[in-house]
Amino acid sequence: MALVVSLILIGCALVSAVWIGVVWGSLGKRVGNGWADPLSIASQNSTVITIVIAQRVQLFGGSAVGLWAFVQGIVAVSKNRGRKAGVAALTLAAIAPILLLAASLISYSASLPK
């Protein structure tokens, strides 16, 4: 069960990270010597509020489910109830935040206006 949850978590995290990164990048505005924070233009664009909510849901929901999958993997390994699947679940739950950050940054930087 923990392995299935970990796989679903990574899939959802990557899809949402790319989506959020692309939208944040496309909202970037060139200002003087740098980029304006999309939150500073929230009153001008209602999409920003939706993206902020999506980011928070992704952050807190993904963290809760990832922690649950991590704990279930530990239980599976320690009780010898699906040791291989438990180790895989532990690995995936530990790698998910790193993949999420990488996907967010890559999609954000790729979608910035030139």
C-alpha positions in Angstrom: 0.0 0.0 0.0 2.8 2.4 0.9 4.5 1.8 -2.5 1.3 2.6 -4.4 0.8 5.8 -2.4 4.4 6.8 -3.0 4.0 6.2 -6.7 0.8 8.2 -6.9 2.4 11.0 -4.8 5.4 11.3 -7.1 3.1 11.4 -10.2 0.8 14.0 -8.8 3.7 16.1 -7.4 5.5 16.2 -10.7 2.4 17.1 -12.7 1.4 19.9 -10.3 5.0 21.1 -10.0 5.3 21.5 -13.7 1.9 23.2 -14.0 2.6 25.6 -11.1 6.1 26.4 -12.5 4.9 27.1 -16.0 2.1 29.4 -14.7 4.4 31.3 -12.3 7.0 31.7 -15.0 4.5 33.1 -17.5 3.3 35.6 -14.9 6.8 37.0 -14.4 7.1 40.6 -15.5 10.4 42.2 -16.5 11.0 45.2 -14.2 14.2 47.3 -14.3 17.1 45.1 -13.4 15.2 42.0 -12.3 11.9 40.1 -12.2 8.8 41.2 -10.2 7.4 38.8 -7.7 4.1 37.5 -9.1 2.5 38.1 -5.7 3.1 41.8 -6.1 0.8 41.7 -9.1 -1.9 39.7 -7.4 -4.4 42.5 -7.5 -4.0 42.7 -11.3 -4.3 39.0 -12.0 -6.8 36.7 -10.3 -4.8 33.6 -11.6 -2.2 34.3 -9.0 -4.5 33.6 -6.1 -5.5 30.2 -7.7 -1.8 29.3 -8.1 -1.0 30.3 -4.6 -3.8 28.1 -3.3 -2.6 25.2 -5.5 0.9 25.6 -4.2 -0.3 25.5 -0.6 -2.4 22.4 -1.2 0.5 20.7 -3.0 2.9 21.6 -0.2 0.8 20.6 2.8 -1.1 17.7 1.2 1.9 16.3 -0.4 3.9 16.5 2.8 1.2 14.8 4.8 0.7 12.0 2.3 4.5 11.6 1.8 5.1 11.4 5.5 2.3 8.8 5.8 3.9 6.7 3.0 7.3 7.0 4.6 6.0 5.8 8.0 4.1 2.9 6.3 7.3 1.9 4.5 9.1 1.9 7.8 6.4 -0.3 9.3 6.5 -2.7 6.3 10.3 -3.0 6.5 10.4 -3.5 10.3 7.6 -6.1 10.4 8.9 -7.9 7.4 5.5 -7.5 5.6 6.6 -6.6 2.1 10.2 -5.6 2.8 11.1 -4.9 -0.9 7.9 -2.8 -1.4 8.6 -1.0 1.9 12.1 -0.1 0.9 10.9 1.1 -2.5 8.2 3.2 -0.7 10.8 4.7 1.6 13.1 5.6 -1.3 10.3 7.1 -3.4 8.9 9.1 -0.4 12.4 10.5 0.3 13.1 11.4 -3.3 9.7 13.0 -4.0 10.5 16.4 -2.5 13.8 16.6 -4.5 12.0 15.8 -7.7 9.3 18.3 -6.9 11.8 21.1 -6.4 13.7 20.2 -9.5 10.6 20.0 -11.7 9.3 23.3 -10.3 12.5 25.2 -10.9 13.0 23.8 -14.4 9.5 24.5 -15.5 9.6 27.9 -13.9 12.8 28.9 -15.6 11.8 27.5 -18.9 8.6 29.5 -19.0 10.0 32.9 -18.0 9.4 35.5 -20.7 12.6 36.3 -22.6 
